[in-house]
Amino acid sequence: MGRFSYSSQVKTEVEDRALAHLQVVMGNKLRRGESFFFTWRDDVSVGDGRRSVWIHPSADLDFKYYGSRAPAMNRTWLEKLAYAANSTSGLFVMSEPPDEPGTGTIEAI
């Protein structure tokens, strides 16, 4: 289980594999100077519900991984996450789809 931190005040636990895919999508958007919402469900221990943060190029983001090995990237998942990030509802954690035949995996970050 990894951790995503925003502005050193907002944190959420995210499975390492999903976090690596989110980092790639966020990094690509921010490199292009694009801002977007990122939404997740809060754990019951912090009040349950949903939280959204506005991700922008000068945002303070931290990706903490608990595993030592970087996963191979699922191109189909990256595309679906990027599509969500480009939509009006923004980026959110979604289940990993099977990688479509012929797309292959991408080297880890």
Backbone as XML, in Angstrom:
<?xml version="1.0"?>
<chain id="A" units="angstrom">
  <residue number="1" name="MET">
    <atom name="N" x="0.830" y="-1.173" z="0.000"/>
    <atom name="CA" x="0.000" y="0.000" z="0.000"/>
    <atom name="C" x="0.879" y="1.242" z="0.000"/>
  </residue>
  <residue number="2" name="GLY">
    <atom name="N" x="0.706" y="2.097" z="-0.971"/>
    <atom name="CA" x="1.456" y="3.335" z="-1.038"/>
    <atom name="C" x="0.626" y="4.486" z="-0.493"/>
  </residue>
  <residue number="3" name="ARG">
    <atom name="N" x="1.176" y="5.683" z="-0.595"/>
    <atom name="CA" x="0.461" y="6.853" z="-0.092"/>
    <atom name="C" x="0.651" y="8.023" z="-1.054"/>
  </residue>
  <residue number="4" name="PHE">
    <atom name="N" x="-0.452" y="8.682" z="-1.365"/>
    <atom name="CA" x="-0.443" y="9.900" z="-2.167"/>
    <atom name="C" x="-0.674" y="11.057" z="-1.211"/>
  </residue>
  <residue number="5" name="SER">
    <atom name="N" x="0.207" y="12.052" z="-1.255"/>
    <atom name="CA" x="0.063" y="13.245" z="-0.405"/>
    <atom name="C" x="-0.020" y="14.475" z="-1.294"/>
  </residue>
  <residue number="6" name="TYR">
    <atom name="N" x="-0.901" y="15.388" z="-0.899"/>
    <atom name="CA" x="-1.123" y="16.629" z="-1.627"/>
    <atom name="C" x="-0.909" y="17.784" z="-0.660"/>
  </residue>
  <residue number="7" name="SER">
    <atom name="N" x="-0.026" y="18.692" z="-0.984"/>
    <atom name="CA" x="0.276" y="19.861" z="-0.142"/>
    <atom name="C" x="0.639" y="19.473" z="1.282"/>
  </residue>
  <residue number="8" name="SER">
    <atom name="N" x="1.209" y="18.328" z="1.477"/>
    <atom name="CA" x="1.654" y="17.780" z="2.763"/>
    <atom name="C" x="0.581" y="17.769" z="3.849"/>
  </residue>
  <residue number="9" name="GLN">
    <atom name="N" x="-0.668" y="18.047" z="3.493"/>
    <atom name="CA" x="-1.750" y="18.037" z="4.473"/>
    <atom name="C" x="-2.799" y="16.983" z="4.160"/>
  </residue>
  <residue number="10" name="VAL">
    <atom name="N" x="-3.000" y="16.670" z="2.908"/>
    <atom name="CA" x="-4.022" y="15.721" z="2.478"/>
    <atom name="C" x="-3.319" y="14.450" z="2.033"/>
  </residue>
  <residue number="11" name="LYS">
    <atom name="N" x="-3.714" y="13.318" z="2.624"/>
    <atom name="CA" x="-3.079" y="12.044" z="2.298"/>
    <atom name="C" x="-4.133" y="10.969" z="2.108"/>
  </residue>
  <residue number="12" name="THR">
    <atom name="N" x="-3.832" y="9.997" z="1.248"/>
    <atom name="CA" x="-4.693" y="8.836" z="1.096"/>
    <atom name="C" x="-3.829" y="7.627" z="0.751"/>
  </residue>
  <residue number="13" name="GLU">
    <atom name="N" x="-4.252" y="6.479" z="1.222"/>
    <atom name="CA" x="-3.559" y="5.229" z="0.928"/>
    <atom name="C" x="-4.042" y="4.702" z="-0.423"/>
  </residue>
  <residue number="14" name="VAL">
    <atom name="N" x="-3.099" y="4.304" z="-1.265"/>
    <atom name="CA" x="-3.399" y="3.751" z="-2.587"/>
    <atom name="C" x="-2.457" y="2.575" z="-2.808"/>
  </residue>
  <residue number="15" name="GLU">
    <atom name="N" x="-2.974" y="1.496" z="-3.331"/>
    <atom name="CA" x="-2.154" y="0.321" z="-3.619"/>
    <atom name="C" x="-1.005" y="0.745" z="-4.544"/>
  </residue>
  <residue number="16" name="ASP">
    <atom name="N" x="0.206" y="0.214" z="-4.294"/>
    <atom name="CA" x="1.412" y="0.625" z="-5.027"/>
    <atom name="C" x="1.237" y="0.591" z="-6.546"/>
  </residue>
  <residue number="17" name="ARG">
    <atom name="N" x="0.646" y="-0.470" z="-7.081"/>
    <atom name="CA" x="0.498" y="-0.604" z="-8.529"/>
    <atom name="C" x="-0.391" y="0.514" z="-9.087"/>
  </residue>
  <residue number="18" name="ALA">
    <atom name="N" x="-1.508" y="0.767" z="-8.425"/>
    <atom name="CA" x="-2.405" y="1.842" z="-8.862"/>
    <atom name="C" x="-1.711" y="3.204" z="-8.732"/>
  </residue>
  <residue number="19" name="LEU">
    <atom name="N" x="-0.976" y="3.389" z="-7.638"/>
    <atom name="CA" x="-0.280" y="4.653" z="-7.406"/>
    <atom name="C" x="0.744" y="4.933" z="-8.511"/>
  </residue>
  <residue number="20" name="ALA">
    <atom name="N" x="1.444" y="3.907" z="-8.958"/>
    <atom name="CA" x="2.428" y="4.084" z="-10.036"/>
    <atom name="C" x="1.748" y="4.548" z="-11.322"/>
  </residue>
  <residue number="21" name="HIS">
    <atom name="N" x="0.566" y="3.998" z="-11.619"/>
    <atom name="CA" x="-0.164" y="4.400" z="-12.812"/>
    <atom name="C" x="-0.692" y="5.829" z="-12.667"/>
  </residue>
  <residue number="22" name="LEU">
    <atom name="N" x="-1.180" y="6.174" z="-11.480"/>
    <atom name="CA" x="-1.638" y="7.545" z="-11.240"/>
    <atom name="C" x="-0.498" y="8.538" z="-11.387"/>
  </residue>
  <residue number="23" name="GLN">
    <atom name="N" x="0.680" y="8.174" z="-10.912"/>
    <atom name="CA" x="1.835" y="9.067" z="-11.008"/>
    <atom name="C" x="2.186" y="9.357" z="-12.459"/>
  </residue>
  <residue number="24" name="VAL">
    <atom name="N" x="2.143" y="8.344" z="-13.303"/>
    <atom name="CA" x="2.455" y="8.540" z="-14.724"/>
    <atom name="C" x="1.438" y="9.488" z="-15.356"/>
  </residue>
  <residue number="25" name="VAL">
    <atom name="N" x="0.153" y="9.250" z="-15.108"/>
    <atom name="CA" x="-0.892" y="10.088" z="-15.704"/>
    <atom name="C" x="-0.783" y="11.530" z="-15.194"/>
  </residue>
  <residue number="26" name="MET">
    <atom name="N" x="-0.628" y="11.694" z="-13.882"/>
    <atom name="CA" x="-0.500" y="13.043" z="-13.321"/>
    <atom name="C" x="0.741" y="13.744" z="-13.861"/>
  </residue>
  <residue number="27" name="GLY">
    <atom name="N" x="1.843" y="13.035" z="-13.915"/>
    <atom name="CA" x="3.082" y="13.611" z="-14.423"/>
    <atom name="C" x="2.953" y="14.075" z="-15.859"/>
  </residue>
  <residue number="28" name="ASN">
    <atom name="N" x="2.294" y="13.276" z="-16.691"/>
    <atom name="CA" x="2.108" y="13.655" z="-18.095"/>
    <atom name="C" x="1.259" y="14.913" z="-18.228"/>
  </residue>
  <residue number="29" name="LYS">
    <atom name="N" x="0.178" y="14.990" z="-17.462"/>
    <atom name="CA" x="-0.680" y="16.176" z="-17.534"/>
    <atom name="C" x="0.046" y="17.420" z="-17.018"/>
  </residue>
  <residue number="30" name="LEU">
    <atom name="N" x="0.743" y="17.277" z="-15.911"/>
    <atom name="CA" x="1.434" y="18.432" z="-15.327"/>
    <atom name="C" x="2.596" y="18.902" z="-16.197"/>
  </residue>
  <residue number="31" name="ARG">
    <atom name="N" x="3.258" y="17.964" z="-16.857"/>
    <atom name="CA" x="4.346" y="18.329" z="-17.765"/>
    <atom name="C" x="3.836" y="19.221" z="-18.900"/>
  </residue>
  <residue number="32" name="ARG">
    <atom name="N" x="2.563" y="19.012" z="-19.285"/>
    <atom name="CA" x="1.943" y="19.829" z="-20.344"/>
    <atom name="C" x="1.285" y="21.092" z="-19.773"/>
  </residue>
  <residue number="33" name="GLY">
    <atom name="N" x="1.410" y="21.299" z="-18.461"/>
    <atom name="CA" x="0.829" y="22.486" z="-17.832"/>
    <atom name="C" x="-0.677" y="22.395" z="-17.639"/>
  </residue>
  <residue number="34" name="GLU">
    <atom name="N" x="-1.237" y="21.192" z="-17.635"/>
    <atom name="CA" x="-2.680" y="20.997" z="-17.507"/>
    <atom name="C" x="-3.077" y="20.726" z="-16.056"/>
  </residue>
  <residue number="35" name="SER">
    <atom name="N" x="-4.126" y="21.373" z="-15.607"/>
    <atom name="CA" x="-4.671" y="21.165" z="-14.266"/>
    <atom name="C" x="-5.907" y="20.272" z="-14.369"/>
  </residue>
  <residue number="36" name="PHE">
    <atom name="N" x="-6.266" y="19.615" z="-13.263"/>
    <atom name="CA" x="-7.401" y="18.690" z="-13.257"/>
    <atom name="C" x="-7.768" y="18.343" z="-11.822"/>
  </residue>
  <residue number="37" name="PHE">
    <atom name="N" x="-8.972" y="17.800" z="-11.638"/>
    <atom name="CA" x="-9.382" y="17.297" z="-10.337"/>
    <atom name="C" x="-8.934" y="15.848" z="-10.173"/>
  </residue>
  <residue number="38" name="PHE">
    <atom name="N" x="-8.574" y="15.477" z="-8.949"/>
    <atom name="CA" x="-8.301" y="14.089" z="-8.584"/>
    <atom name="C" x="-9.205" y="13.774" z="-7.397"/>
  </residue>
  <residue number="39" name="THR">
    <atom name="N" x="-10.010" y="12.735" z="-7.529"/>
    <atom name="CA" x="-11.012" y="12.381" z="-6.518"/>
    <atom name="C" x="-10.802" y="10.953" z="-6.039"/>
  </residue>
  <residue number="40" name="TRP">
    <atom name="N" x="-11.035" y="10.744" z="-4.740"/>
    <atom name="CA" x="-10.974" y="9.396" z="-4.165"/>
    <atom name="C" x="-11.944" y="9.298" z="-3.004"/>
  </residue>
  <residue number="41" name="ARG">
    <atom name="N" x="-12.191" y="8.075" z="-2.580"/>
    <atom name="CA" x="-13.022" y="7.817" z="-1.401"/>
    <atom name="C" x="-12.139" y="7.798" z="-0.185"/>
  </residue>
  <residue number="42" name="ASP">
    <atom name="N" x="-12.522" y="8.555" z="0.839"/>
    <atom name="CA" x="-11.783" y="8.549" z="2.094"/>
    <atom name="C" x="-12.079" y="7.278" z="2.880"/>
  </residue>
  <residue number="43" name="ASP">
    <atom name="N" x="-11.121" y="6.856" z="3.661"/>
    <atom name="CA" x="-11.283" y="5.717" z="4.548"/>
    <atom name="C" x="-12.233" y="6.093" z="5.684"/>
  </residue>
  <residue number="44" name="VAL">
    <atom name="N" x="-12.901" y="5.101" z="6.228"/>
    <atom name="CA" x="-13.822" y="5.320" z="7.345"/>
    <atom name="C" x="-13.103" y="5.990" z="8.518"/>
  </residue>
  <residue number="45" name="SER">
    <atom name="N" x="-11.821" y="5.680" z="8.713"/>
    <atom name="CA" x="-11.063" y="6.245" z="9.835"/>
    <atom name="C" x="-10.907" y="7.763" z="9.757"/>
  </residue>
  <residue number="46" name="VAL">
    <atom name="N" x="-11.085" y="8.338" z="8.563"/>
    <atom name="CA" x="-10.987" y="9.797" z="8.419"/>
    <atom name="C" x="-12.326" y="10.409" z="8.014"/>
  </residue>
  <residue number="47" name="GLY">
    <atom name="N" x="-13.388" y="9.692" z="8.284"/>
    <atom name="CA" x="-14.713" y="10.263" z="8.062"/>
    <atom name="C" x="-15.454" y="9.770" z="6.847"/>
  </residue>
  <residue number="48" name="ASP">
    <atom name="N" x="-14.892" y="8.794" z="6.124"/>
    <atom name="CA" x="-15.564" y="8.247" z="4.946"/>
    <atom name="C" x="-15.811" y="9.361" z="3.924"/>
  </residue>
  <residue number="49" name="GLY">
    <atom name="N" x="-16.707" y="9.190" z="3.017"/>
    <atom name="CA" x="-17.021" y="10.225" z="2.026"/>
    <atom name="C" x="-16.026" y="10.267" z="0.874"/>
  </residue>
  <residue number="50" name="ARG">
    <atom name="N" x="-16.104" y="11.347" z="0.122"/>
    <atom name="CA" x="-15.268" y="11.576" z="-1.043"/>
    <atom name="C" x="-14.444" y="12.821" z="-0.842"/>
  </residue>
  <residue number="51" name="ARG">
    <atom name="N" x="-13.272" y="12.837" z="-1.454"/>
    <atom name="CA" x="-12.420" y="14.029" z="-1.403"/>
    <atom name="C" x="-11.919" y="14.303" z="-2.817"/>
  </residue>
  <residue number="52" name="SER">
    <atom name="N" x="-11.912" y="15.572" z="-3.195"/>
    <atom name="CA" x="-11.359" y="15.997" z="-4.486"/>
    <atom name="C" x="-10.337" y="17.090" z="-4.238"/>
  </residue>
  <residue number="53" name="VAL">
    <atom name="N" x="-9.235" y="17.026" z="-4.968"/>
    <atom name="CA" x="-8.227" y="18.080" z="-4.903"/>
    <atom name="C" x="-7.953" y="18.567" z="-6.324"/>
  </residue>
  <residue number="54" name="TRP">
    <atom name="N" x="-7.626" y="19.838" z="-6.435"/>
    <atom name="CA" x="-7.293" y="20.454" z="-7.720"/>
    <atom name="C" x="-5.790" y="20.289" z="-7.917"/>
  </residue>
  <residue number="55" name="ILE">
    <atom name="N" x="-5.418" y="19.486" z="-8.882"/>
    <atom name="CA" x="-4.010" y="19.245" z="-9.188"/>
    <atom name="C" x="-3.587" y="20.263" z="-10.246"/>
  </residue>
  <residue number="56" name="HIS">
    <atom name="N" x="-2.510" y="20.991" z="-9.977"/>
    <atom name="CA" x="-2.023" y="22.015" z="-10.887"/>
    <atom name="C" x="-0.496" y="21.943" z="-10.928"/>
  </residue>
  <residue number="57" name="PRO">
    <atom name="N" x="0.132" y="22.567" z="-11.945"/>
    <atom name="CA" x="1.578" y="22.440" z="-12.126"/>
    <atom name="C" x="2.433" y="22.840" z="-10.928"/>
  </residue>
  <residue number="58" name="SER">
    <atom name="N" x="1.961" y="23.713" z="-10.056"/>
    <atom name="CA" x="2.790" y="24.083" z="-8.907"/>
    <atom name="C" x="2.351" y="23.376" z="-7.619"/>
  </residue>
  <residue number="59" name="ALA">
    <atom name="N" x="1.507" y="22.359" z="-7.738"/>
    <atom name="CA" x="1.038" y="21.613" z="-6.565"/>
    <atom name="C" x="2.176" y="20.788" z="-5.966"/>
  </residue>
  <residue number="60" name="ASP">
    <atom name="N" x="2.139" y="20.644" z="-4.664"/>
    <atom name="CA" x="3.118" y="19.847" z="-3.925"/>
    <atom name="C" x="2.585" y="18.426" z="-3.810"/>
  </residue>
  <residue number="61" name="LEU">
    <atom name="N" x="3.085" y="17.513" z="-4.656"/>
    <atom name="CA" x="2.628" y="16.120" z="-4.679"/>
    <atom name="C" x="3.729" y="15.211" z="-4.163"/>
  </residue>
  <residue number="62" name="ASP">
    <atom name="N" x="3.326" y="14.156" z="-3.455"/>
    <atom name="CA" x="4.285" y="13.182" z="-2.945"/>
    <atom name="C" x="3.705" y="11.793" z="-3.153"/>
  </residue>
  <residue number="63" name="PHE">
    <atom name="N" x="4.481" y="10.909" z="-3.752"/>
    <atom name="CA" x="4.086" y="9.534" z="-3.999"/>
    <atom name="C" x="5.007" y="8.644" z="-3.175"/>
  </residue>
  <residue number="64" name="LYS">
    <atom name="N" x="4.480" y="7.989" z="-2.160"/>
    <atom name="CA" x="5.281" y="7.123" z="-1.290"/>
    <atom name="C" x="4.906" y="5.674" z="-1.569"/>
  </residue>
  <residue number="65" name="TYR">
    <atom name="N" x="5.914" y="4.885" z="-1.951"/>
    <atom name="CA" x="5.711" y="3.468" z="-2.243"/>
    <atom name="C" x="6.289" y="2.626" z="-1.115"/>
  </residue>
  <residue number="66" name="TYR">
    <atom name="N" x="5.556" y="1.609" z="-0.719"/>
    <atom name="CA" x="6.051" y="0.724" z="0.329"/>
    <atom name="C" x="6.771" y="-0.481" z="-0.246"/>
  </residue>
  <residue number="67" name="GLY">
    <atom name="N" x="6.471" y="-0.843" z="-1.472"/>
    <atom name="CA" x="7.186" y="-1.917" z="-2.143"/>
    <atom name="C" x="8.459" y="-1.387" z="-2.765"/>
  </residue>
  <residue number="68" name="SER">
    <atom name="N" x="9.434" y="-2.266" z="-2.961"/>
    <atom name="CA" x="10.714" y="-1.822" z="-3.514"/>
    <atom name="C" x="10.800" y="-2.001" z="-5.031"/>
  </residue>
  <residue number="69" name="ARG">
    <atom name="N" x="9.881" y="-2.760" z="-5.605"/>
    <atom name="CA" x="9.939" y="-3.014" z="-7.046"/>
    <atom name="C" x="8.906" y="-2.178" z="-7.783"/>
  </residue>
  <residue number="70" name="ALA">
    <atom name="N" x="9.341" y="-1.536" z="-8.845"/>
    <atom name="CA" x="8.425" y="-0.756" z="-9.680"/>
    <atom name="C" x="7.670" y="-1.709" z="-10.610"/>
  </residue>
  <residue number="71" name="PRO">
    <atom name="N" x="6.342" y="-1.575" z="-10.721"/>
    <atom name="CA" x="5.564" y="-2.481" z="-11.567"/>
    <atom name="C" x="5.656" y="-2.118" z="-13.040"/>
  </residue>
  <residue number="72" name="ALA">
    <atom name="N" x="5.389" y="-3.100" z="-13.891"/>
    <atom name="CA" x="5.243" y="-2.818" z="-15.317"/>
    <atom name="C" x="3.936" y="-2.059" z="-15.498"/>
  </residue>
  <residue number="73" name="MET">
    <atom name="N" x="3.912" y="-1.155" z="-16.438"/>
    <atom name="CA" x="2.729" y="-0.329" z="-16.667"/>
    <atom name="C" x="1.766" y="-1.019" z="-17.634"/>
  </residue>
  <residue number="74" name="ASN">
    <atom name="N" x="0.499" y="-0.961" z="-17.317"/>
    <atom name="CA" x="-0.573" y="-1.484" z="-18.156"/>
    <atom name="C" x="-1.047" y="-0.322" z="-19.039"/>
  </residue>
  <residue number="75" name="ARG">
    <atom name="N" x="-0.756" y="-0.403" z="-20.317"/>
    <atom name="CA" x="-1.063" y="0.693" z="-21.244"/>
    <atom name="C" x="-2.560" y="0.992" z="-21.300"/>
  </residue>
  <residue number="76" name="THR">
    <atom name="N" x="-3.394" y="-0.039" z="-21.260"/>
    <atom name="CA" x="-4.844" y="0.161" z="-21.297"/>
    <atom name="C" x="-5.306" y="0.945" z="-20.076"/>
  </residue>
  <residue number="77" name="TRP">
    <atom name="N" x="-4.788" y="0.603" z="-18.906"/>
    <atom name="CA" x="-5.149" y="1.312" z="-17.667"/>
    <atom name="C" x="-4.693" y="2.768" z="-17.735"/>
  </residue>
  <residue number="78" name="LEU">
    <atom name="N" x="-3.472" y="2.990" z="-18.217"/>
    <atom name="CA" x="-2.969" y="4.364" z="-18.364"/>
    <atom name="C" x="-3.888" y="5.189" z="-19.267"/>
  </residue>
  <residue number="79" name="GLU">
    <atom name="N" x="-4.330" y="4.592" z="-20.365"/>
    <atom name="CA" x="-5.204" y="5.298" z="-21.300"/>
    <atom name="C" x="-6.546" y="5.628" z="-20.658"/>
  </residue>
  <residue number="80" name="LYS">
    <atom name="N" x="-7.102" y="4.688" z="-19.887"/>
    <atom name="CA" x="-8.392" y="4.925" z="-19.221"/>
    <atom name="C" x="-8.262" y="5.990" z="-18.133"/>
  </residue>
  <residue number="81" name="LEU">
    <atom name="N" x="-7.176" y="5.950" z="-17.388"/>
    <atom name="CA" x="-6.942" y="6.973" z="-16.362"/>
    <atom name="C" x="-6.753" y="8.352" z="-17.006"/>
  </residue>
  <residue number="82" name="ALA">
    <atom name="N" x="-5.991" y="8.400" z="-18.095"/>
    <atom name="CA" x="-5.771" y="9.677" z="-18.795"/>
    <atom name="C" x="-7.079" y="10.215" z="-19.365"/>
  </residue>
  <residue number="83" name="TYR">
    <atom name="N" x="-7.917" y="9.337" z="-19.883"/>
    <atom name="CA" x="-9.217" y="9.752" z="-20.410"/>
    <atom name="C" x="-10.056" y="10.380" z="-19.288"/>
  </residue>
  <residue number="84" name="ALA">
    <atom name="N" x="-10.058" y="9.740" z="-18.118"/>
    <atom name="CA" x="-10.798" y="10.272" z="-16.968"/>
    <atom name="C" x="-10.230" y="11.633" z="-16.560"/>
  </residue>
  <residue number="85" name="ALA">
    <atom name="N" x="-8.907" y="11.745" z="-16.515"/>
    <atom name="CA" x="-8.264" y="13.002" z="-16.110"/>
    <atom name="C" x="-8.617" y="14.134" z="-17.068"/>
  </residue>
  <residue number="86" name="ASN">
    <atom name="N" x="-8.861" y="13.811" z="-18.321"/>
    <atom name="CA" x="-9.216" y="14.828" z="-19.319"/>
    <atom name="C" x="-10.709" y="15.147" z="-19.341"/>
  </residue>
  <residue number="87" name="SER">
    <atom name="N" x="-11.502" y="14.406" z="-18.568"/>
    <atom name="CA" x="-12.949" y="14.626" z="-18.550"/>
    <atom name="C" x="-13.321" y="15.695" z="-17.523"/>
  </residue>
  <residue number="88" name="THR">
    <atom name="N" x="-14.574" y="16.128" z="-17.551"/>
    <atom name="CA" x="-15.033" y="17.141" z="-16.595"/>
    <atom name="C" x="-15.078" y="16.608" z="-15.168"/>
  </residue>
  <residue number="89" name="SER">
    <atom name="N" x="-15.219" y="15.295" z="-14.982"/>
    <atom name="CA" x="-15.249" y="14.741" z="-13.619"/>
    <atom name="C" x="-13.853" y="14.530" z="-13.057"/>
  </residue>
  <residue number="90" name="GLY">
    <atom name="N" x="-12.840" y="14.462" z="-13.891"/>
    <atom name="CA" x="-11.461" y="14.360" z="-13.425"/>
    <atom name="C" x="-10.987" y="12.944" z="-13.163"/>
  </residue>
  <residue number="91" name="LEU">
    <atom name="N" x="-9.755" y="12.859" z="-12.703"/>
    <atom name="CA" x="-9.073" y="11.588" z="-12.446"/>
    <atom name="C" x="-9.594" y="10.956" z="-11.162"/>
  </residue>
  <residue number="92" name="PHE">
    <atom name="N" x="-9.741" y="9.641" z="-11.174"/>
    <atom name="CA" x="-10.132" y="8.898" z="-9.989"/>
    <atom name="C" x="-9.526" y="7.510" z="-10.058"/>
  </residue>
  <residue number="93" name="VAL">
    <atom name="N" x="-9.395" y="6.857" z="-8.911"/>
    <atom name="CA" x="-8.849" y="5.509" z="-8.864"/>
    <atom name="C" x="-9.902" y="4.554" z="-9.399"/>
  </residue>
  <residue number="94" name="MET">
    <atom name="N" x="-9.527" y="3.741" z="-10.374"/>
    <atom name="CA" x="-10.439" y="2.754" z="-10.955"/>
    <atom name="C" x="-9.750" y="1.404" z="-11.003"/>
  </residue>
  <residue number="95" name="SER">
    <atom name="N" x="-10.536" y="0.359" z="-11.101"/>
    <atom name="CA" x="-9.995" y="-0.991" z="-11.174"/>
    <atom name="C" x="-9.133" y="-1.154" z="-12.415"/>
  </residue>
  <residue number="96" name="GLU">
    <atom name="N" x="-8.104" y="-1.978" z="-12.289"/>
    <atom name="CA" x="-7.229" y="-2.228" z="-13.429"/>
    <atom name="C" x="-7.921" y="-3.126" z="-14.443"/>
  </residue>
  <residue number="97" name="PRO">
    <atom name="N" x="-8.039" y="-2.660" z="-15.696"/>
    <atom name="CA" x="-8.613" y="-3.505" z="-16.741"/>
    <atom name="C" x="-7.529" y="-4.432" z="-17.297"/>
  </residue>
  <residue number="98" name="PRO">
    <atom name="N" x="-7.944" y="-5.518" z="-17.954"/>
    <atom name="CA" x="-6.933" y="-6.338" z="-18.626"/>
    <atom name="C" x="-6.287" y="-5.508" z="-19.729"/>
  </residue>
  <residue number="99" name="ASP">
    <atom name="N" x="-4.988" y="-5.720" z="-19.923"/>
    <atom name="CA" x="-4.302" y="-5.002" z="-20.998"/>
    <atom name="C" x="-4.793" y="-5.568" z="-22.317"/>
  </residue>
  <residue number="100" name="GLU">
    <atom name="N" x="-5.189" y="-4.693" z="-23.238"/>
    <atom name="CA" x="-5.715" y="-5.141" z="-24.521"/>
    <atom name="C" x="-4.611" y="-5.791" z="-25.342"/>
  </residue>
  <residue number="101" name="PRO">
    <atom name="N" x="-4.952" y="-6.853" z="-26.076"/>
    <atom name="CA" x="-3.936" y="-7.539" z="-26.897"/>
    <atom name="C" x="-3.266" y="-6.576" z="-27.863"/>
  </residue>
  <residue number="102" name="GLY">
    <atom name="N" x="-1.978" y="-6.737" z="-27.995"/>
    <atom name="CA" x="-1.228" y="-5.928" z="-28.945"/>
    <atom name="C" x="-0.713" y="-4.617" z="-28.388"/>
  </residue>
  <residue number="103" name="THR">
    <atom name="N" x="-1.197" y="-4.185" z="-27.201"/>
    <atom name="CA" x="-0.709" y="-2.922" z="-26.655"/>
    <atom name="C" x="0.519" y="-3.134" z="-25.801"/>
  </residue>
  <residue number="104" name="GLY">
    <atom name="N" x="0.629" y="-4.284" z="-25.138"/>
    <atom name="CA" x="1.797" y="-4.598" z="-24.333"/>
    <atom name="C" x="1.916" y="-3.718" z="-23.099"/>
  </residue>
  <residue number="105" name="THR">
    <atom name="N" x="2.923" y="-4.004" z="-22.319"/>
    <atom name="CA" x="3.153" y="-3.218" z="-21.112"/>
    <atom name="C" x="4.301" y="-2.241" z="-21.367"/>
  </residue>
  <residue number="106" name="ILE">
    <atom name="N" x="4.353" y="-1.231" z="-20.549"/>
    <atom name="CA" x="5.370" y="-0.194" z="-20.648"/>
    <atom name="C" x="6.315" y="-0.387" z="-19.470"/>
  </residue>
  <residue number="107" name="GLU">
    <atom name="N" x="7.564" y="-0.066" z="-19.646"/>
    <atom name="CA" x="8.516" y="-0.181" z="-18.529"/>
    <atom name="C" x="8.057" y="0.656" z="-17.353"/>
  </residue>
  <residue number="108" name="ALA">
    <atom name="N" x="8.412" y="0.212" z="-16.177"/>
    <atom name="CA" x="8.021" y="0.878" z="-14.944"/>
    <atom name="C" x="8.665" y="2.246" z="-14.816"/>
  </residue>
  <residue number="109" name="ILE">
    <atom name="N" x="8.078" y="3.053" z="-13.925"/>
    <atom name="CA" x="8.608" y="4.402" z="-13.687"/>
    <atom name="C" x="9.834" y="4.316" z="-12.802"/>
  </residue>
</chain>
